[in-house]
């Protein structure tokens, strides 16, 4: 799953599961760091730029956590909007029933 994470090909649910695991598994976090160094570190070495592996790795993980948080907030907002629409439909339906059948 680490290569898929580094390639940014995980869906939101998979990324959440991956991050939860990485946050609690030092062995997998170390493997992620190694693979991150190999994939991104070599690119940077080729250009001759300075490279701070830990900062780059922390930035990627933090960015992923923010993406998950944003997704969860948008999902909640969508559910609230759907609930409000359903409530408005129920109120309108009751109003129509009241007008025509009472």
Steps between C-alpha positions, in 0.01 A plus 500: 500500500800731549573532126133584435514766773816653357345499152188665649275231357314406820138599539397689812401193702821316412708807583329533839568134581859535382564815706341346810729200463814706428432721802499193726756267340866605527616222266267608220581867562867415458424309178301801375796725577736270309274477197436875512875562502545270203216646294524872582851526642668373185312752288627780722856367501503507121425871501761571769252677729518473877267237635355462847343155498325532834340835415390380157357181648322689780357744246362217286337324796361827639361588160332160479345547845365841392357346182319235705368763741372714212334198340328412828376857547363514146331164551335631819387820328354296213309280744363801687386657170329178393329482840380860467363437150314193624362697794385781268332243272322346799383843619383592150324166465322554830400850389353368174316227687366751752383744229326242281373244749415694815 
